[in-house]
Amino acid sequence: GVGYFDELMTASNEYTIENLTSVNSKESDFAPSFHKDFIVFSTARDLETTSRSATPYLNLYKTTRPEQGEYSTATHFSDELKSVANESSTSFSQDGNTMYFTRNNYKKGSFNRDKKGVSRLKIYRSTFKDGKWGNIEDLPFNSDLYSVAHPALNKKGDKLYFSSDMPGTLGASDIFVVDIHTDGSFGTPVNLGSKINTESKETFPFITASNVLYFASDGHPGLGGLDIFSIDLPNQGAVKNLGNPINSANDDFSMIFDETTNSGFFASDRNGGFGADDIYALKTIDCMVTITGIAVDKDSDKPLPFATVHGKNNFGGNIGEATTNAQGKYTLEIPCQESQYTIIANLEGYEEGSLFMFTTPNEKSITNARVVLEESSKVAVIGADLVKVLKLAPIYFDLNSSYLRDDAFSNLDKVVAYM
């Protein structure tokens, strides 16, 4: 219902997100994974085309994991793995020496045939030895009849989650899990069932150290396109939509999350990005700063009730909102990770007012944050209500009389002067 949609749209104060502008390209960048001190991701930025295909193919790139908000420039992940096919989503063992990856001819996880015939997605395993990724093997449950893609290895390395449209799939694609035995052989893939999988598309699984499963779906109720969901597998909880700001009206997918740093990454083709699909960093908010303040009129210094107040980070992201009360006062909660941000106030008939803020992480409350708003230029558009534009008081007549009372003249003088 509408209530559920409104709830998802309301910006959650659980997370902050940030576009990795130094890493993203104009092309599609997506499917991040953790590998030692790096993030490995898939990108279409190498505009190499072949006679077989007019579109760029996907390659794996890496960038150092963020330290103090800095990222290195992205570079090729592995020369051995560059092929004329597409390498996309990856997953690495804890020691970093085993990799599972998807190789195909594909567009953002779509399991469709291409125009010239059939091109299926397959998962491969590779091991790192003598400084090279080698020993690339095709997994036994790959097939030319269906797709197997987007591997996600659990922490112990004994289960592999993946997405597939193999027989037994409930919708366009479902999430499956398969056991990996100590000798490296595999069990039989098992569908995770109808609580997680719908008649639509479930894809891009990721499993955390505590066995929380993140996945993308356009089948569970969401904000539009693919949305990112989570479910706590050990406790058999409910499937939860992560909501705004992680999910948008566009496609949001390929989320990964590190429970030790309470941070993660995901991809989205939302408006305002750098390129097609972009990678975003996400941090869990562990504390809030409470800001109290007032919105006032620049000329009269009078408090302004019912003004809308927003906190905006340096990327224009909304990090808090409030409305001023009858005394023009507001209380705003801002994530304490935000050291620089702007408080913006809007009120009909006024120009936007803003206040640049700089707070240190140990400040827990800030008082008297005063936002000043200036009246919009005193030019009325045709048909405007002059009572509002000129802030006129009501004009009264004496009882049973057509004579104006003395107190009306100052108001009428305003109208004459304006005309």
LINTA-V325642 format. One record per residue. RES is the residue in one letter. D_FIRST is the distance of its C-alpha to the first C-alpha in Angstrom with 2 decimals. Layout:
# LINTA-V325642
res;d_first
RES;D_FIRST
RES;D_FIRST
This chain:
# LINTA-V325642
res;d_first
G;0.00
V;3.79
G;5.42
Y;5.51
F;6.61
D;8.86
E;10.15
L;11.18
M;12.69
T;14.69
A;18.00
S;18.85
N;22.38
E;23.04
Y;24.37
T;26.43
I;26.77
E;29.71
N;30.75
L;34.00
T;35.81
S;39.19
V;38.08
N;35.79
S;37.39
K;36.58
E;35.86
S;33.23
D;33.40
F;31.17
A;31.24
P;32.98
S;34.71
F;36.87
H;40.59
K;43.07
D;43.12
F;41.29
I;37.98
V;38.51
F;36.19
S;36.15
T;37.04
A;38.05
R;40.27
D;43.52
L;43.88
E;46.37
T;46.12
T;48.17
S;49.40
R;47.00
S;43.91
A;43.27
T;40.39
P;41.13
Y;40.71
L;38.99
N;41.09
L;40.65
Y;41.30
K;41.51
T;41.34
T;42.34
R;39.69
P;39.12
E;41.64
Q;41.26
G;38.85
E;41.46
Y;41.06
S;43.95
T;44.02
A;42.58
T;45.29
H;45.65
F;44.83
S;47.42
D;50.00
E;50.33
L;46.73
K;46.73
S;46.83
V;46.25
A;43.14
N;40.00
E;39.59
S;36.07
S;34.24
T;36.59
S;36.76
F;39.85
S;41.54
Q;42.10
D;45.72
G;44.64
N;47.07
T;44.84
M;42.25
Y;39.83
F;38.74
T;37.17
R;39.47
N;38.61
N;38.29
Y;34.64
K;31.95
K;29.26
G;28.84
S;28.50
F;30.28
N;31.54
R;35.18
D;36.87
K;38.65
K;42.03
G;41.23
V;39.60
S;38.96
R;37.33
L;36.16
K;38.30
I;38.54
Y;42.00
R;43.62
S;46.23
T;48.45
F;50.03
K;53.80
D;56.68
G;54.40
K;52.69
W;49.64
G;51.25
N;51.27
I;48.18
E;47.14
D;44.74
L;42.55
P;43.49
F;40.06
N;39.84
S;40.34
D;41.08
L;38.71
Y;35.48
S;34.28
V;34.28
A;33.07
H;31.84
P;33.81
A;32.94
L;35.72
N;35.24
K;37.53
K;40.11
G;40.33
D;40.16
K;36.73
L;35.38
Y;31.69
F;31.08
S;28.97
S;30.29
D;29.90
M;32.82
P;33.10
G;30.65
T;27.75
L;24.44
G;23.15
A;24.58
S;25.63
D;25.26
I;26.51
F;29.77
V;32.26
V;36.04
D;38.77
I;41.56
H;44.84
T;47.49
D;49.64
G;46.87
S;46.15
F;42.68
G;41.20
T;38.92
P;35.42
V;32.66
N;29.06
L;26.67
G;24.70
S;21.30
K;19.64
I;20.28
N;20.95
T;18.69
E;19.77
S;19.40
K;21.31
E;21.90
T;24.74
F;26.68
P;26.86
F;28.54
I;29.73
T;30.78
A;33.90
S;31.97
N;30.21
V;26.73
L;25.49
Y;23.72
F;22.64
A;20.89
S;18.43
D;16.57
G;15.27
H;12.97
P;9.52
G;10.95
L;12.04
G;14.25
G;17.48
L;18.61
D;17.05
I;19.01
F;18.14
S;20.42
I;21.43
D;24.36
L;26.46
P;29.17
N;26.82
Q;24.49
G;21.49
A;17.87
V;16.88
K;15.70
N;14.35
L;16.99
G;14.92
N;16.79
P;19.84
I;20.35
N;17.60
S;17.48
A;16.44
N;19.57
D;20.96
D;21.33
F;23.40
S;26.60
M;26.04
I;29.01
F;29.39
D;32.57
E;32.20
T;35.70
T;35.05
N;31.30
S;30.86
G;29.79
F;29.35
F;26.92
A;26.92
S;24.78
D;25.49
R;23.51
N;25.12
G;27.98
G;29.32
F;32.95
G;32.90
A;30.86
D;29.23
D;30.16
I;30.43
Y;28.93
A;30.16
L;27.88
K;29.12
T;27.68
I;28.22
D;30.48
C;31.18
M;30.38
V;32.77
T;32.17
I;33.33
T;34.09
G;35.44
I;35.76
A;35.25
V;38.32
D;39.86
K;42.55
D;45.16
S;44.88
D;43.44
K;41.16
P;37.86
L;34.78
P;31.82
F;28.18
A;28.90
T;26.18
V;27.64
H;26.70
G;28.46
K;29.07
N;30.90
N;33.68
F;31.36
G;29.25
G;26.40
N;24.47
I;25.58
G;24.66
E;23.71
A;24.73
T;25.69
T;29.24
N;29.91
A;32.38
Q;35.25
G;33.90
K;33.26
Y;30.50
T;29.76
L;28.43
E;27.93
I;29.10
P;29.51
C;33.21
Q;33.66
E;33.49
S;37.11
Q;36.93
Y;34.14
T;33.80
I;32.32
I;31.24
A;30.80
N;29.69
L;30.29
E;30.66
G;34.37
Y;35.19
E;35.82
E;33.73
G;35.42
S;35.57
L;37.21
F;38.12
M;37.87
F;39.78
T;39.20
T;40.85
P;38.89
N;40.57
E;39.54
K;36.89
S;36.73
I;37.84
T;38.64
N;39.58
A;37.69
R;38.52
V;36.83
V;38.87
L;37.47
E;39.79
E;39.29
S;38.62
S;41.96
K;43.10
V;42.98
A;40.89
V;39.43
I;40.56
G;38.61
A;37.59
D;37.88
L;41.20
V;40.50
K;37.80
V;39.73
L;42.95
K;41.37
L;43.45
A;43.84
P;43.60
I;47.02
Y;48.63
F;51.53
D;53.96
L;53.47
N;54.73
S;56.04
S;55.43
Y;56.90
L;54.63
R;54.81
D;56.32
D;53.09
A;51.51
F;54.02
S;52.73
N;49.33
L;51.05
D;53.20
K;50.05
V;49.02
V;52.58
A;52.79
Y;49.50
M;50.69
